[in-house]
Amino acid sequence: MDKRVLENNEHPAAKKAKHTCETCGKGFAQPGNLKRHTRTHTGEKPHVCPTCNKGFVSSGDLHKHIRTHTGEKPFVCPTCNKGFAESGALKNHARTHTGEKPFVCPTCDKGFAESGYLKKHARIHTGEKPFVCPTCDKGFATSGQLQIHARTHTGEKPFVCPTCNKGFAASGNLQNHARTHTGEKPFVCPTCGKGFATSGQLQIHARTHTGEKPFVCPTCDKGFATSSQLQIHARTHTGEKPHVCPTCNKGFAQPGNLKKHARIHTGEKPFVCPTCDKGFATSGQLRIHARTHTGEKPHVCPTCNKGFATPGYRKKHARIHTGEKPFVCPTCNKGFATSGQLQIHARTHTGEKPFVCPTCDKGFTTSGELQIHTRTHTGEKPFVCPTCDKGFADPSALKRHARTHTGEKPFVCPTCDKGFASSGDLQKHARTHTGEKPFVCPTCDQAFTTSGALKSHARTHTGEKPFVCGTCGQAFTESGSRNKHERSHERQKNWKYKCTYVDGGLEIKTTSGDGVACGIRCKTKANLDYHIQAAHTEEGLRKKLRSEQQLADFLQKKGCAFDRDRVNHVSFVCKPELELSAKCSYPDFYLTGITAKLGAVVLLGNDEFMHRRYPCDLKRNIELSTAISAAPDNASVPLIYIRFNPHFYTKGKVMYDHPLEESHEKLWDIITQLKGPFRPGLNLIYVHYDQVKGDPKKPWTLLKQFTDVEESDVNYDNVELLRDCVLKVY
């Protein structure tokens, strides 16, 4: 028909539209058509399915619907013999063979096989979402999308898998799921030949070849390959986390992340490595783990050609070259290359330590730190140096160790060009130039250059001594002190003079005799002779017992309650291994009355012959503290051990020998003047002991630690312990 005729004359179809809808003005040639159309306004559906009672506007629609129950598909494709319930569906299907797409979008020229597809597609451009959920007011572009969405409110999943009985809200989801059982991947990429279970997966995959990212964020203009990726990304701007864990109420932007998170609570690890049987919470973790067996590192840095097992690792690595730190701490404005680093850093402000050791209840900031710590209990050291076979619990420790063989020091100070084997050592060194001391003690505000120094310092407040000597059980605040102390055992093993007497007895220990050998070793013969005179002769023991009785009579006269047996019993009941080693220092008096008054265990030793000290004495004091504190009644209670010398002593170069009555009165003055609070653990007080010159503010320097021993042989580990324990020297 001539175009000009149409412009100047009424359209032929309009002439036939003799029947007009009173509601919307639409015309129809037949009254029956108008009648059916009117039902779209009234909602009337007079044609009801006898099987499921669903109503329809026309008898034709009902007739088509009935075929969903009967399974009848009378319209067969002559090309592939596939049957269809409707002739229109066959017509649309035929275009999958011919490739015909006659319905073209006027906006982007994309073609479609059906007009309905074009109509739905057009809403991508217009943003129209005419189908609104009556429950949550969310809009959808198609009625089918609304219908599927409505099931998220009702929980209805009418499409059930016949293989595993899993239910689905949409038939398409069931169809896609069924391929997980059959392994069918009918949609093949023409570029790389990779197969996919759904056409949508193929369409998304194709964008990895084309680089197309049609879904653009309106806030930051970042493009995405899928609409769901854009939707998830949008939550980084809004902060929305609609998927909430029912166990801990933590929110997530994606349902998949919630599902993975839930396995933290359940412990479920459904993805198992076929090589080593190790389980993983996600398929992605398994896939990445598998590369530890294959050595595959497919993601290569374009700058330095270093390979990585995942694209995420490569992306993080790239920031080493660019210096980019996009994740900024809102508290201190420090930048980080990854969100994970920021998350871990944030715990330095909050003090949160969510990863707790099941053995000792110690908390850690990261799961990796917990994993490494766990090996201190198991003794596991899986990372072995190929050069010297030394094992390490931490792979980074092995890496640092390897540099002791290679001499490599890749971390160089920009100020003085000094090299370091680790970045941490460089960071600590840098503070010697800046003077920075970022680690502050919360108790006394003293600042430190390193976190390790602060940690060691904190133990001066708590009294904690976690590093224990494996030979004698002596505890230390620092591992370095413990290591030095353990070396002293090695040195003492080579000392020539060893006491062979029975411990606390007058006879030499024989193979068949009773008792435990004393076993004390001395550097010089003079020290051994002195020890035997004091501990293993009748004169020494008689003098010791007589001196003890004199002190007991004095305490009784002063009305001071005491117990002369209970302490030794308590120490060995709670720490029997010290009794077997015969190395526990024996106090002579347990001052029960003073103990009740001060709220601290107060012990008194009458040290006849003991004012000339020998190396093992301090260690015995520490062991005594350990044994007494092990008693349930004494846990976390301060222990005050007064060491009293009743006879002569030297101070500077002057010898003093007070009358016994005068010494006892001096001791009583000291006891009655004791005032708290006292720190937990051992507190030593020395009365009338040999002293040398030193700083009066540091009583441990006034105590003569050894006699008849060369300066080079002084045990500085015991001196350090003495510094912690000595409360006063008189």
C-alpha positions in Angstrom: 0.0 0.0 0.0 1.2 3.5 -0.8 2.7 5.3 2.2 1.0 8.5 1.3 -2.4 6.8 1.3 -1.7 5.6 4.9 -0.7 9.1 5.9 -3.9 10.6 4.6 -6.4 7.9 5.1 -7.6 5.6 7.9 -5.6 2.3 8.4 -7.6 -0.7 7.0 -7.6 -2.4 10.4 -9.1 0.7 11.9 -12.1 0.4 9.6 -12.7 -3.1 11.0 -12.4 -2.0 14.6 -16.1 -1.5 15.1 -16.1 -2.6 18.7 -14.3 -0.3 21.1 -13.4 -0.9 24.8 -15.0 1.7 27.0 -12.2 1.5 29.6 -9.1 2.0 27.4 -10.5 2.9 23.9 -8.9 -0.1 22.2 -10.8 -1.3 19.1 -11.7 -4.8 18.0 -13.2 -6.2 14.8 -15.1 -9.0 16.6 -17.3 -8.6 19.6 -15.9 -11.8 21.1 -12.4 -10.3 21.0 -13.7 -7.2 22.9 -15.4 -9.5 25.4 -12.2 -11.4 26.1 -10.2 -8.1 26.3 -12.7 -6.6 28.8 -11.8 -9.4 31.2 -8.3 -8.0 31.5 -9.9 -5.0 33.2 -12.4 -6.9 35.3 -10.1 -9.8 36.2 -12.8 -12.3 35.3 -11.5 -15.7 34.4 -14.6 -17.9 33.6 -12.7 -20.8 32.0 -11.5 -23.0 34.9 -9.2 -26.0 34.7 -10.9 -29.1 36.0 -7.6 -30.5 37.3 -6.1 -27.6 39.2 -8.9 -25.1 39.3 -6.8 -22.4 37.7 -8.9 -19.8 35.8 -8.3 -18.4 32.3 -9.7 -15.5 30.3 -10.4 -17.5 27.1 -11.2 -21.1 26.3 -8.2 -21.2 24.0 -5.9 -20.4 26.9 -7.5 -23.1 29.0 -7.1 -25.6 26.2 -3.4 -24.8 26.0 -3.1 -25.1 29.8 -4.7 -28.5 29.9 -1.8 -29.9 27.9 0.5 -29.1 30.8 -1.4 -31.9 32.7 -1.8 -34.3 29.8 1.6 -33.8 28.5 0.2 -33.5 25.0 2.5 -31.8 22.5 0.8 -32.0 19.1 3.0 -29.4 17.3 6.2 -31.2 16.3 9.3 -29.6 14.8 10.1 -31.2 11.4 13.8 -30.6 12.0 14.5 -32.1 15.4 11.1 -33.8 16.2 10.7 -31.8 19.4 7.1 -31.5 20.5 5.3 -28.3 21.7 1.9 -27.7 23.3 1.2 -24.6 21.2 1.7 -23.7 17.6 3.3 -20.3 18.6 5.9 -22.1 20.7 6.8 -24.3 17.7 7.1 -21.2 15.5 9.4 -19.6 18.0 11.4 -22.8 18.3 11.9 -23.1 14.5 13.9 -19.9 14.7 16.6 -21.7 16.8 17.3 -23.7 13.6 17.0 -20.9 11.1 18.7 -18.3 13.4 16.0 -15.8 12.4 15.5 -12.9 14.9 12.9 -10.7 13.3 12.2 -8.6 16.3 14.8 -5.9 16.6 15.4 -3.5 19.5 15.2 0.1 18.1 17.7 1.3 20.8 20.6 -1.2 20.5 19.6 -3.2 17.3 19.7 -6.5 19.2 17.5 -9.1 17.6 15.1 -11.5 19.2 13.2 -14.6 18.0 10.0 -13.6 19.9 8.2 -10.3 20.3 7.8 -11.1 24.0 11.6 -11.3 24.4 12.0 -7.9 22.7 9.3 -6.4 25.0 11.1 -7.7 28.1 14.5 -6.6 26.7 13.2 -3.0 26.1 12.7 -2.6 29.8 16.5 -2.8 30.3 16.7 0.5 28.4 13.6 2.1 29.9 14.1 0.7 33.4 10.4 -0.1 33.6 9.5 -2.7 36.2 5.7 -2.9 36.0 5.3 -6.0 38.1 5.4 -5.1 41.8 5.6 -7.5 44.7 2.7 -6.9 47.0 4.8 -8.0 50.0 7.9 -5.9 49.7 7.1 -3.5 46.8 10.1 -4.7 44.8 9.6 -4.2 41.0 10.3 -6.7 38.2 10.5 -6.4 34.4 8.4 -9.6 33.8 5.5 -11.4 35.5 7.6 -14.6 35.6 10.3 -12.8 37.6 7.7 -11.6 40.1 6.2 -15.1 40.4 9.6 -16.6 41.2 10.4 -13.8 43.6 7.1 -14.3 45.4 8.4 -17.7 46.4 11.2 -16.1 48.5 8.4 -14.9 50.8 6.3 -18.1 50.7 9.2 -20.5 50.7 7.5 -22.5 48.0 9.8 -24.7 45.9 7.4 -26.6 43.6 10.0 -27.9 41.1 11.7 -31.0 42.7 14.7 -32.9 41.4 13.8 -36.5 40.9 17.4 -37.6 41.6 18.1 -35.8 45.0 14.7 -34.3 45.9 16.1 -30.8 46.1 13.4 -28.2 45.5 13.6 -25.1 43.4 11.5 -22.0 43.0 11.8 -21.9 39.2 11.7 -24.6 36.6 14.7 -23.2 34.9 16.7 -23.6 38.1 15.7 -27.2 38.3 16.7 -27.8 34.6 20.1 -26.3 35.3 20.5 -28.3 38.5 19.6 -31.5 36.7 22.8 -31.1 34.7 24.9 -31.4 37.8 23.7 -35.0 37.9 24.0 -35.7 34.2 27.2 -33.6 33.6 25.6 -32.2 30.5 27.0 -29.0 29.2 25.2 -28.3 26.0 26.2 -24.6 25.6 29.7 -24.5 24.1 31.9 -21.5 23.7 32.8 -21.0 20.0 36.1 -19.3 20.9 37.7 -21.8 23.4 35.4 -24.8 23.2 34.5 -24.8 26.9 31.1 -26.2 27.8 28.5 -24.7 30.1 25.3 -26.0 31.7 23.3 -22.9 30.9 23.1 -20.3 28.1 23.5 -17.6 30.7 26.8 -19.0 31.9 28.0 -19.2 28.3 26.9 -15.6 27.7 28.8 -14.4 30.8 31.9 -16.5 29.9 31.9 -15.0 26.4 32.6 -11.6 28.0 36.0 -12.9 29.2 37.0 -13.1 25.6 35.3 -9.8 24.4 36.1 -7.8 27.6 32.5 -6.5 27.5 31.2 -5.1 30.8 27.7 -3.8 30.0 26.6 -3.3 33.6 28.0 0.0 34.8 27.8 1.3 38.4 26.0 4.7 38.5 28.1 5.8 41.5 31.7 5.1 40.4 31.3 4.1 36.7 32.9 0.7 37.2 31.8 -1.9 34.7 30.7 -5.5 35.4 30.1 -8.6 33.2 26.9 -9.5 35.0 24.0 -7.6 36.6 24.4 -9.7 39.8 28.1 -8.5 40.1 26.9 -4.9 39.7 24.2 -5.5 42.4 26.7 -6.9 44.8 29.2 -4.1 44.0 26.5 -1.5 44.7 26.4 -2.7 48.3 30.0 -1.5 48.8 28.5 2.0 48.4 25.3 1.5 50.4 26.8 -0.7 53.0 23.8 -3.0 52.7 24.3 -6.6 54.0 20.9 -8.2 53.7 22.1 -11.8 54.3 22.4 -12.3 58.0 23.9 -15.3 59.8 21.3 -16.8 62.2 24.1 -18.0 64.6 26.2 -14.8 65.1 24.1 -12.1 63.3 27.0 -11.2 61.0 25.7 -9.7 57.8 26.9 -10.4 54.2 26.4 -8.7 50.9 26.1 -12.0 49.1 24.1 -15.2 49.9 27.1 -17.3 48.8 29.3 -15.6 51.4 26.8 -16.3 54.1 26.7 -19.9 53.1 30.5 -20.2 53.2 30.5 -18.3 56.6 27.9 -20.8 58.1 30.5 -23.5 57.7 32.7 -21.8 60.3 29.9 -22.7 62.8 29.1 -26.1 61.5 32.7 -27.1 60.6 31.5 -28.5 57.3 34.2 -29.0 54.7 32.3 -30.7 51.8 35.0 -30.2 49.1 37.7 -32.8 49.5 41.1 -32.9 47.7 41.4 -36.2 45.8 45.2 -36.2 46.3 45.6 -35.7 50.1 42.0 -35.9 51.4 42.1 -32.5 52.9 38.7 -30.9 53.2 37.7 -27.3 52.3 34.7 -25.2 53.0 34.4 -23.9 49.4 35.1 -25.2 46.0 37.4 -22.2 45.3 39.6 -23.1 48.2 39.9 -26.7 46.9 40.7 -25.5 43.4 43.4 -23.2 44.7 44.7 -25.9 47.1 45.0 -28.4 44.1 47.6 -26.1 42.6 49.9 -26.9 45.6 50.1 -30.4 44.2 50.3 -29.4 40.5 52.5 -26.4 41.0 50.3 -24.5 38.6 50.5 -20.7 38.8 48.4 -19.5 35.8 48.1 -15.9 36.9 51.3 -14.0 35.9 52.4 -10.5 36.9 53.0 -8.5 33.7 55.7 -6.4 35.5 58.0 -9.1 36.9 56.5 -12.3 35.4 56.0 -13.8 38.8 53.2 -16.5 38.8 50.3 -16.8 41.2 47.8 -19.5 42.0 44.8 -17.1 42.0 44.0 -13.8 40.3 43.4 -12.2 43.7 47.0 -13.0 44.8 48.3 -11.4 41.5 46.1 -8.3 42.1 47.5 -7.9 45.6 51.0 -8.5 44.4 50.6 -5.8 41.7 50.3 -3.2 44.4 53.9 -3.8 45.4 54.8 -2.3 42.0 52.2 0.5 42.1 52.4 1.3 45.8 48.6 1.4 45.9 47.0 1.1 49.3 43.3 1.6 48.7 42.0 0.2 52.1 42.3 3.0 54.7 41.9 2.6 58.4 39.1 5.0 59.6 40.8 5.3 63.0 44.4 6.1 62.2 44.2 6.7 58.4 46.9 4.0 57.7 46.6 2.5 54.2 46.7 -1.2 53.3 47.0 -3.1 50.0 44.2 -5.5 50.9 41.0 -5.5 52.8 42.2 -8.5 54.8 45.2 -6.5 56.0 42.9 -3.6 57.0 40.6 -6.0 58.9 43.5 -7.5 60.8 44.9 -4.1 61.5 41.6 -2.9 62.9 41.9 -5.4 65.7 44.9 -3.5 67.0 42.5 -0.7 67.8 39.6 -2.9 69.1 41.8 -5.5 70.8 39.7 -8.2 69.3 41.3 -11.7 69.2 38.6 -13.9 67.7 40.8 -17.0 67.1 41.2 -18.9 70.4 43.5 -21.9 71.0 41.5 -24.8 72.2 44.4 -26.1 74.3 45.4 -23.0 76.3 42.6 -20.5 75.5 45.1 -17.9 74.2 43.5 -15.6 71.6 45.0 -14.5 68.3 44.2 -11.8 65.8 44.4 -14.1 62.7 43.7 -17.7 62.0 47.2 -18.0 60.6 48.7 -17.0 63.9 46.5 -19.5 65.7 47.6 -22.2 63.3 51.3 -21.5 63.9 50.7 -21.2 67.7 49.0 -24.6 67.8 52.3 -26.2 66.7 53.9 -25.0 70.0 51.6 -27.6 71.6 51.9 -30.4 69.0 55.7 -29.7 68.3 55.0 -29.9 64.6 57.6 -28.3 62.4 56.5 -29.1 58.8 58.7 -26.5 57.1 62.2 -28.0 56.8 65.3 -26.2 55.5 66.8 -28.1 52.5 70.3 -27.0 53.5 70.5 -28.0 57.2 67.3 -30.0 57.8 66.2 -27.6 60.6 62.4 -27.6 61.0 60.1 -24.6 61.4 56.5 -24.2 62.5 56.1 -21.1 60.3 56.9 -20.9 56.5 58.1 -17.3 56.9 60.5 -18.4 59.6 62.0 -20.9 57.2 62.3 -18.2 54.5 64.1 -15.9 57.0 66.3 -18.8 58.1 67.3 -19.6 54.5 68.9 -16.2 54.3 71.4 -17.3 57.1 72.8 -19.7 54.5 72.6 -17.3 51.5 73.6 -14.2 53.4 70.8 -12.4 51.5 69.6 -9.1 53.1 67.1 -7.7 50.7 65.6 -5.1 53.0 67.8 -2.0 53.0 67.5 1.0 55.3 67.1 4.2 53.1 68.8 6.2 55.8 72.0 4.3 56.4 71.9 1.6 53.7 72.2 -1.2 56.3 70.7 -4.5 55.0 68.3 -6.8 56.9 67.1 -10.3 56.3 63.4 -9.5 57.1 61.1 -6.5 56.6 60.3 -6.7 60.3 64.0 -6.2 61.3 64.2 -3.2 58.9 61.1 -1.7 60.4 62.5 -2.1 64.0 65.8 -0.6 62.9 64.2 2.4 61.2 62.9 3.4 64.6 66.5 3.9 65.8 66.6 6.8 63.3 63.1 8.2 64.0 63.1 7.5 67.7 59.5 6.2 67.4 58.2 4.1 70.2 54.7 3.1 69.1 54.1 0.3 71.7 52.9 1.8 75.0 52.3 -0.1 78.2 48.7 0.4 79.3 49.7 0.0 82.9 52.6 2.4 83.3 52.6 4.3 80.0 56.2 3.3 79.3 56.9 3.2 75.5 58.8 0.6 73.5 60.2 0.3 70.0 58.9 -3.2 69.4 55.8 -5.2 70.3 58.1 -7.9 71.7 59.7 -5.5 74.1 56.3 -4.4 75.3 55.2 -8.0 75.7 58.2 -8.8 77.8 57.8 -5.6 79.9 54.1 -6.4 80.6 55.2 -9.5 82.4 56.8 -7.3 85.1 53.3 -6.3 86.0 51.6 -9.7 85.6 54.5 -11.8 87.0 54.0 -14.2 84.1 57.0 -16.3 83.3 56.0 -18.6 80.4 59.5 -19.8 79.4 60.5 -22.8 81.5 63.9 -24.5 81.7 63.5 -28.1 80.5 66.2 -29.3 82.9 65.2 -27.7 86.3 61.8 -26.2 85.7 62.9 -22.6 86.4 60.7 -20.1 84.7 61.7 -16.9 82.9 59.9 -13.8 81.4 61.9 -14.0 78.1 62.9 -16.9 75.9 66.4 -15.4 75.5 66.9 -15.6 79.3 65.7 -19.1 79.4 68.0 -20.1 76.6 71.0 -18.5 78.3 70.1 -20.3 81.5 69.8 -23.7 79.8 73.3 -23.2 78.5 74.5 -22.7 82.2 73.4 -26.3 82.8 75.6 -27.4 80.0 78.5 -25.5 81.6 77.8 -26.9 85.1 77.9 -30.5 83.7 81.6 -30.0 83.1 82.3 -28.6 86.6 84.8 -31.0 88.2 83.7 -31.1 91.8 80.5 -33.0 92.6 78.9 -33.7 96.0 78.4 -37.5 96.4 76.7 -37.4 99.8 73.1 -38.4 100.4 70.9 -35.3 100.2 70.5 -34.0 103.8 72.6 -36.8 105.2 76.1 -37.5 106.6 77.0 -40.5 104.4 78.3 -40.8 100.9 75.6 -42.2 98.6 76.1 -45.8 97.6 74.5 -47.7 94.7 72.5 -49.9 97.1 71.9 -47.4 99.8 68.7 -45.4 100.5 68.1 -41.8 99.7 68.9 -39.5 96.8 72.4 -38.2 96.0 72.9 -34.5 96.6 74.5 -34.1 93.2 75.5 -30.4 93.6 78.5 -29.5 91.4 81.0 -26.8 92.3 83.5 -24.9 90.2 86.3 -25.0 92.9 87.4 -27.4 95.6 86.9 -24.6 98.2 83.2 -24.3 97.3 82.7 -28.1 97.5 84.4 -28.2 100.9 82.3 -25.4 102.2 79.1 -27.1 101.0 80.0 -30.4 102.7 80.8 -28.6 105.9 77.5 -26.8 106.0 75.2 -29.6 104.7 76.8 -33.0 105.4 78.7 -32.9 108.8 77.4 -33.4 112.3 78.8 -30.1 113.4 77.1 -28.3 110.6 73.7 -30.0 111.0 73.9 -29.7 114.8 74.7 -26.0 114.6 71.9 -25.6 112.1 69.4 -27.3 114.3 70.6 -25.5 117.5 70.3 -22.1 115.6 66.8 -23.0 114.4 65.7 -23.8 117.9 67.0 -20.5 119.2 65.0 -18.6 116.6 61.9 -20.7 117.4 62.2 -19.9 121.1 62.5 -16.2 120.2 59.4 -16.2 117.9 57.4 -18.0 120.6 58.5 -15.3 123.1 57.2 -12.6 120.7 53.8 -14.4 120.4 54.4 -15.1 116.7 52.5 -18.2 115.5 54.5 -20.5 113.2 54.6 -24.0 111.7 57.9 -25.8 111.2 56.6 -28.8 109.1 53.7 -27.8 107.0 55.6 -25.9 104.3 57.9 -28.8 103.2 54.8 -31.1 103.1 52.8 -28.7 100.9 55.7 -28.2 98.5 56.2 -31.8 97.8 52.5 -32.8 97.7 51.9 -30.3 94.9 55.2 -30.7 93.1 56.4 -34.2 93.7 59.0 -34.0 90.9 60.9 -31.4 93.0 61.1 -33.9 95.9 62.5 -36.5 93.6 65.1 -34.1 92.3 66.0 -33.1 95.9 66.6 -29.6 94.7 64.0 -27.6 96.6 65.1 -25.0 99.1 63.8 -25.8 102.6 62.4 -22.9 104.6 62.4 -23.4 108.4 59.3 -21.5 109.5 55.9 -20.8 108.1 54.7 -17.7 109.9 51.0 -18.4 110.0 50.0 -15.3 112.0 51.9 -12.9 109.8 50.5 -14.7 106.7 46.9 -14.1 107.8 47.7 -10.4 108.5 49.4 -9.6 105.2 47.4 -11.9 102.9 50.7 -13.4 101.6 52.5 -16.6 102.3 55.3 -15.6 104.7 58.3 -18.0 105.0 61.4 -17.7 107.1 64.7 -19.4 106.6 67.3 -19.6 109.4 70.4 -19.7 107.1 73.2 -21.0 109.3 76.3 -21.3 107.0 74.2 -19.9 104.1 75.4 -16.3 104.1 78.1 -17.4 101.7 76.0 -18.1 98.7 76.5 -20.7 96.0 75.1 -20.8 92.4 72.2 -23.3 92.9 70.7 -21.4 95.9 68.7 -18.9 93.9 67.3 -21.7 91.6 66.1 -23.5 94.7 64.3 -20.4 95.8 62.5 -20.2 92.4 61.6 -23.9 92.7 60.2 -23.3 96.2 58.0 -20.5 94.8 56.8 -22.8 92.1 56.0 -25.6 94.5 54.2 -23.4 97.1 52.2 -21.6 94.5 51.1 -24.9 93.0 48.9 -25.5 96.1 45.3 -24.6 95.4 45.1 -22.4 98.5 48.1 -20.4 97.4 47.3 -19.8 93.7 48.1 -16.2 92.7 49.1 -15.4 96.3 52.4 -13.4 96.9 55.1 -15.4 98.5 57.5 -13.6 100.9 60.6 -15.6 101.7 62.9 -14.0 104.4 66.4 -15.3 104.4 68.0 -14.6 107.8 71.7 -15.1 108.6 72.1 -15.2 112.4 75.9 -14.7 112.5 78.6 -12.7 110.9 78.5 -11.0 107.5 80.5 -8.5 105.5 79.4 -5.2 104.2 81.8 -3.5 101.8 85.1 -4.5 103.4 83.9 -4.5 107.0 82.9 -7.6 108.9 79.9 -7.5 111.3 79.2 -10.1 114.0 76.2 -9.0 116.1 75.1 -10.7 119.3 72.4 -13.3 118.5 69.8 -11.5 120.6 70.4 -8.3 118.7 70.1 -10.0 115.3 66.8 -11.6 116.3 65.4 -8.2 117.4 66.5 -6.7 114.0 64.7 -9.6 112.2 61.6 -9.0 114.3 61.5 -5.3 113.4 61.7 -6.2 109.8 58.9 -8.7 110.0 56.5 -6.4 111.9 57.2 -3.5 109.5 56.2 -5.5 106.4 53.4 -3.7 104.4 51.7 -4.6 101.1 50.8 -4.7 98.4 53.2 -7.3 97.2 53.5 -8.5 93.6 52.4 -12.1 92.9 55.2 -14.7 92.9 58.4 -14.9 94.9 59.6 -11.8 97.0 63.0 -12.4 98.6 64.2 -10.4 101.7 67.8 -10.9 102.8 68.8 -10.0 106.4 72.5 -9.7 107.4 73.9 -11.1 104.2 77.2 -10.4 102.6 77.0 -7.2 100.6 79.2 -5.4 98.1 79.1 -1.8 96.9 76.3 -0.9 94.5 73.4 1.3 93.7 71.3 1.6 96.9 68.2 1.9 94.8 68.8 -1.5 93.3 69.1 -3.9 96.2 70.0 -6.9 93.9 73.4 -5.2 93.2 74.2 -5.1 96.9 74.0 -8.9 97.3 77.2 -10.8 96.8 76.0 -13.6 94.5 79.0 -15.9 94.7 82.2 -16.4 96.6 85.4 -18.0 95.5 84.2 -17.9 91.9 85.9 -16.0 89.0 84.0 -13.1 87.6 83.8 -14.8 84.2 81.9 -17.7 85.8 79.1 -15.6 87.3 75.7 -16.9 86.2 74.0 -13.7 84.9 70.7 -15.6 84.3 70.4 -16.0 88.0 71.4 -12.4 88.5 68.5 -11.4 86.2 66.1 -13.6 88.2 67.4 -12.0 91.4 66.6 -8.6 90.0 62.9 -9.7 89.6 62.6 -11.4 93.0 64.7 -9.5 95.6 62.4 -7.1 97.6 65.0 -5.8 100.1 68.5 -6.5 101.4 69.4 -5.5 105.0 
